[in-house]
Amino acid sequence: MYFRLARAATVFYTQMRFIKKLDANAQPSNKEITLSETRLPSLADQVYDKLLTKILEEEYPVHSRLPTEEMLAENFGVSRPIIRGALSRLRDDGIVQSRRGSGSYVLRRPDRELISFVPLESVSDVQRCYEFRIDVEGAAAAWAARRRDDEDLAAMDAAYQVMEQTYQQNALGVDADQRLHLTVARAAKNPFFSSVLESLSEQIAYGVKLSRSLTLLDAPVRQELVLAEHRAVLDAIRLKQPEVAQATMRHHITAAKDRMFVGTQDD
């Protein structure tokens, strides 16, 4: 398992290496987060970007049905297999849903503020990073609940206090957030978990910075919600509840990913 995890981390890091190193302490500003271009986008990538733009601009509103594959192929001047590839990515990202015999429907759209911080074409990569973290950090939290000691608890409490202070100051607090998650991974007493997070620190910082930037633009209750999610994870670890620790960590990272979007299946 550990070798598969390490290999998966290496592959993921290779796929994500085009992301530039971020200054984790910088304040949010328009177009601050950028990506370096190391490959030409495929036709399916281009159609994905165009469809996502139309969804963002509500030309295709949440809950609306997309045009048929044939119509989309004609509109974009590409083949139907290219359209299917783009739609498949949108389904994987939870943005559209296919209904048998009815077509594809918009489930949710990116937050309008999202494009102030990140190019639309990177949305899928950000989601992939969060998906990876859900499984890895959920497992780390479970092991931390089984193996943590007093020193680990002290480190997690100290990290949480620093993060809470940055929230009170309305700062991004990317370093503080990553420090807290790393203390949980180290408490698992398995170096694979902490080494994976450390090797992906730039990619994780990218997503955290985006999430925090959006949070700072939202109502104060959103910050309290994020803090509560972290507290729930630490409480479960403190009480030595592995299943609860795993579930709360998975919930927190999933929620962070979903907060980048408007509209869900549960609407």
C-alpha positions as CSV (number, residue, x, y, z in Angstrom):
1,M,0.0,0.0,0.0
2,Y,2.7,2.4,1.0
3,F,4.7,1.9,-2.2
4,R,1.5,2.4,-4.3
5,L,0.8,5.6,-2.3
6,A,4.3,6.9,-2.9
7,R,4.2,6.0,-6.6
8,A,0.8,7.7,-6.9
9,A,2.2,10.8,-5.3
10,T,5.1,10.9,-7.7
11,V,2.8,10.5,-10.7
12,F,0.5,13.2,-9.4
13,Y,3.4,15.5,-8.7
14,T,4.7,15.0,-12.3
15,Q,1.3,15.9,-13.7
16,M,1.0,19.0,-11.6
17,R,4.6,20.3,-11.9
18,F,3.5,23.0,-14.3
19,I,2.0,25.0,-11.4
20,K,4.3,27.9,-10.4
21,K,5.5,28.2,-6.8
22,L,3.2,30.5,-4.8
23,D,4.0,33.0,-2.2
24,A,1.8,31.6,0.6
25,N,1.9,34.8,2.6
26,A,0.7,37.1,-0.1
27,Q,-2.7,38.8,0.0
28,P,-5.3,38.0,-2.7
29,S,-5.4,40.2,-5.8
30,N,-6.9,39.9,-9.3
31,K,-5.2,37.3,-11.5
32,E,-2.6,36.7,-8.8
33,I,-2.5,33.0,-9.2
34,T,-1.2,31.9,-12.6
35,L,-0.1,28.7,-14.3
36,S,2.8,28.1,-16.6
37,E,2.1,26.6,-19.9
38,T,4.0,23.4,-20.6
39,R,1.7,21.6,-23.0
40,L,-0.7,22.6,-25.7
41,P,-4.4,21.9,-24.8
42,S,-6.1,19.2,-26.7
43,L,-9.3,19.8,-28.6
44,A,-11.3,18.2,-25.8
45,D,-9.5,20.5,-23.3
46,Q,-10.4,23.6,-25.4
47,V,-14.1,22.5,-25.6
48,Y,-14.0,21.8,-21.9
49,D,-12.8,25.4,-21.3
50,K,-15.4,26.9,-23.6
51,L,-18.3,24.9,-22.0
52,L,-17.1,25.8,-18.5
53,T,-17.0,29.5,-19.6
54,K,-20.6,29.3,-20.9
55,I,-21.6,27.7,-17.6
56,L,-19.8,30.4,-15.6
57,E,-21.5,33.1,-17.6
58,E,-24.8,31.3,-17.1
59,E,-25.5,30.8,-20.8
60,Y,-26.1,27.3,-19.5
61,P,-27.5,27.9,-16.0
62,V,-27.4,25.5,-13.1
63,H,-30.0,22.7,-13.6
64,S,-30.4,23.5,-17.3
65,R,-29.9,20.9,-20.0
66,L,-27.0,21.3,-22.4
67,P,-27.4,21.1,-26.1
68,T,-27.1,17.7,-27.7
69,E,-23.7,16.2,-28.6
70,E,-24.6,16.8,-32.2
71,M,-25.5,20.4,-31.7
72,L,-22.4,21.1,-29.6
73,A,-20.1,19.4,-32.2
74,E,-21.6,21.7,-34.8
75,N,-21.3,24.8,-32.7
76,F,-17.7,24.2,-31.8
77,G,-16.7,22.7,-35.1
78,V,-15.3,19.5,-33.7
79,S,-16.3,15.8,-33.8
80,R,-18.7,14.1,-31.4
81,P,-15.9,12.1,-29.8
82,I,-14.2,15.4,-28.9
83,I,-17.5,16.6,-27.3
84,R,-17.8,13.3,-25.4
85,G,-14.3,13.8,-24.0
86,A,-15.1,17.3,-22.8
87,L,-18.4,16.2,-21.3
88,S,-16.6,13.3,-19.6
89,R,-14.3,15.7,-17.9
90,L,-17.1,17.9,-16.8
91,R,-18.9,14.9,-15.3
92,D,-15.7,13.8,-13.5
93,D,-15.5,17.3,-12.0
94,G,-19.1,17.1,-10.9
95,I,-20.1,20.1,-13.0
96,V,-22.6,18.2,-15.3
97,Q,-24.6,15.1,-15.0
98,S,-25.8,12.8,-17.8
99,R,-29.3,11.4,-17.5
100,R,-30.1,8.3,-19.6
101,G,-32.3,9.2,-22.5
102,S,-32.4,12.9,-21.5
103,G,-29.0,14.4,-22.1
104,S,-26.5,16.3,-19.9
105,Y,-27.5,18.8,-17.2
106,V,-25.5,21.5,-15.4
107,L,-25.2,20.5,-11.7
108,R,-23.1,23.5,-10.5
109,R,-20.9,26.3,-11.8
110,P,-17.7,27.8,-10.5
111,D,-18.0,30.7,-8.1
112,R,-17.9,34.0,-10.1
113,E,-15.0,35.2,-8.0
114,L,-13.0,32.1,-8.9
115,I,-11.6,33.6,-12.2
116,S,-10.3,36.6,-10.2
117,F,-7.7,34.2,-8.7
118,V,-7.2,31.3,-11.1
119,P,-7.6,30.7,-14.9
120,L,-10.7,28.6,-15.7
121,E,-8.6,26.0,-17.4
122,S,-6.9,25.1,-14.1
123,V,-10.2,24.3,-12.3
124,S,-10.0,20.7,-13.1
125,D,-6.4,20.4,-11.9
126,V,-7.3,22.0,-8.6
127,Q,-10.1,19.6,-8.1
128,R,-7.8,16.6,-8.9
129,C,-5.5,17.8,-6.1
130,Y,-8.4,18.0,-3.7
131,E,-9.6,14.5,-4.7
132,F,-6.1,13.1,-4.0
133,R,-6.0,14.8,-0.6
134,I,-9.4,13.5,0.4
135,D,-8.2,9.9,0.3
136,V,-4.6,10.4,1.6
137,E,-5.4,12.9,4.4
138,G,-8.5,11.0,5.5
139,A,-6.4,7.9,6.0
140,A,-3.7,9.9,7.8
141,A,-6.2,11.3,10.2
142,A,-7.5,7.8,11.0
143,W,-4.0,6.6,11.8
144,A,-3.3,9.8,13.8
145,A,-6.3,9.0,16.0
146,R,-4.8,5.6,16.7
147,R,-1.2,6.6,17.3
148,R,-1.1,10.2,18.4
149,D,0.7,11.1,21.6
150,D,0.8,14.1,23.9
151,E,3.5,15.8,21.8
152,D,1.4,15.4,18.7
153,L,-1.7,16.9,20.4
154,A,0.4,19.9,21.5
155,A,1.7,20.4,18.0
156,M,-1.8,20.2,16.5
157,D,-3.2,22.6,19.1
158,A,-0.3,25.1,18.5
159,A,-0.9,24.9,14.7
160,Y,-4.6,25.4,15.1
161,Q,-4.1,28.5,17.3
162,V,-1.8,30.0,14.6
163,M,-4.4,29.3,12.0
164,E,-7.2,30.8,14.1
165,Q,-5.2,34.0,14.6
166,T,-4.7,34.4,10.8
167,Y,-8.4,34.0,10.3
168,Q,-9.1,36.6,13.0
169,Q,-6.7,38.9,11.1
170,N,-8.4,38.1,7.7
171,A,-5.1,36.9,6.4
172,L,-4.7,34.1,3.9
173,G,-3.0,31.8,6.4
174,V,-1.9,29.3,3.8
175,D,1.2,28.3,5.7
176,A,-0.8,28.0,8.9
177,D,-3.3,25.7,7.2
178,Q,-0.7,23.5,5.7
179,R,1.2,23.3,9.0
180,L,-2.0,22.0,10.7
181,H,-2.6,19.4,8.1
182,L,1.1,18.3,8.3
183,T,1.0,17.9,12.1
184,V,-2.0,15.5,11.6
185,A,0.0,13.5,9.0
186,R,3.0,13.3,11.3
187,A,0.9,12.1,14.1
188,A,0.0,9.1,12.0
189,K,3.6,7.9,12.7
190,N,4.0,6.8,9.1
191,P,6.5,8.9,7.1
192,F,4.8,8.2,3.8
193,F,1.9,10.4,4.7
194,S,4.0,13.4,5.8
195,S,6.4,13.0,2.9
196,V,3.5,12.9,0.4
197,L,2.1,16.2,1.7
198,E,5.6,17.8,1.8
199,S,6.3,16.8,-1.8
200,L,3.0,18.2,-2.9
201,S,3.3,21.4,-0.8
202,E,3.3,23.7,-3.8
203,Q,0.2,22.1,-5.4
204,I,-1.7,22.0,-2.1
205,A,-0.8,25.6,-1.3
206,Y,-2.2,26.5,-4.7
207,G,-5.6,25.1,-3.8
208,V,-5.6,26.4,-0.3
209,K,-4.8,29.9,-1.4
210,L,-7.6,29.8,-3.9
211,S,-10.0,28.4,-1.3
212,R,-9.0,31.0,1.3
213,S,-9.2,33.9,-1.1
214,L,-12.8,33.0,-1.9
215,T,-13.5,32.5,1.8
216,L,-12.2,36.0,2.6
217,L,-14.7,37.4,0.1
218,D,-17.6,35.6,1.6
219,A,-19.6,36.2,4.8
220,P,-17.7,35.8,8.2
221,V,-19.7,32.6,8.9
222,R,-17.8,30.8,6.2
223,Q,-14.5,31.3,8.2
224,E,-16.2,30.0,11.3
225,L,-17.4,27.0,9.3
226,V,-13.9,26.2,8.1
227,L,-12.4,26.5,11.6
228,A,-15.2,24.2,12.9
229,E,-14.3,21.6,10.4
230,H,-10.7,21.6,11.5
231,R,-11.7,21.5,15.2
232,A,-13.9,18.4,14.5
233,V,-10.9,16.6,13.0
234,L,-8.6,17.5,15.9
235,D,-11.3,16.5,18.5
236,A,-11.7,13.1,16.9
237,I,-7.9,12.5,16.9
238,R,-7.8,13.7,20.5
239,L,-10.6,11.2,21.5
240,K,-8.9,8.4,19.6
241,Q,-11.8,7.9,17.2
242,P,-10.2,6.7,13.9
243,E,-13.4,6.4,11.9
244,V,-14.7,9.8,13.0
245,A,-11.3,11.4,12.3
246,Q,-11.2,10.0,8.8
247,A,-14.8,11.0,8.1
248,T,-14.3,14.6,9.4
249,M,-11.1,15.1,7.4
250,R,-12.7,13.7,4.3
251,H,-15.7,16.0,4.8
252,H,-13.5,19.1,5.4
253,I,-11.4,18.6,2.2
254,T,-14.5,17.7,0.2
255,A,-16.3,20.8,1.5
256,A,-13.2,23.0,0.6
257,K,-13.4,21.7,-2.9
258,D,-17.1,22.2,-3.2
259,R,-17.0,25.8,-1.9
260,M,-15.4,26.8,-5.2
261,F,-18.7,26.1,-6.9
262,V,-22.3,27.4,-6.8
263,G,-25.1,24.9,-7.1
264,T,-25.0,21.2,-6.1
265,Q,-26.9,18.0,-6.6
266,D,-28.6,18.6,-3.3
267,D,-30.2,21.9,-4.4
